Amino acid sequence: MNRRTQLLRMIQKYDFALYDLMLYLDTHTGCQEALALFRKYKSQREKAIAEYTSRFGPLQAVHQQSEHEWDWGKGPYPWEKEAN
């Protein structure tokens, strides 16, 4: 498995875990263990997105980095076969 695919899968796993933790925290607002896990996974997700963006380009339009040109349109997009 190439690094691009590894990063995409890691980001998906963090997204799932974060969503699950958000649902849990909605009903267990004082759970410090869940809140710590949320912060940990959020930080790891941000690092994975930063690595993906620096190596392969923006994952979403909001991750585009260039101040001089719009680089989101430069493919292939993450969901296109050529990107994987």
Summary of the structure (lengths in Angstrom):
residues: 84
radius of gyration: 15.3
end to end distance: 9.4
largest distance: 44.9
contacts: 193
relative contact order: 0.15
helix: 67%
strand: 0%
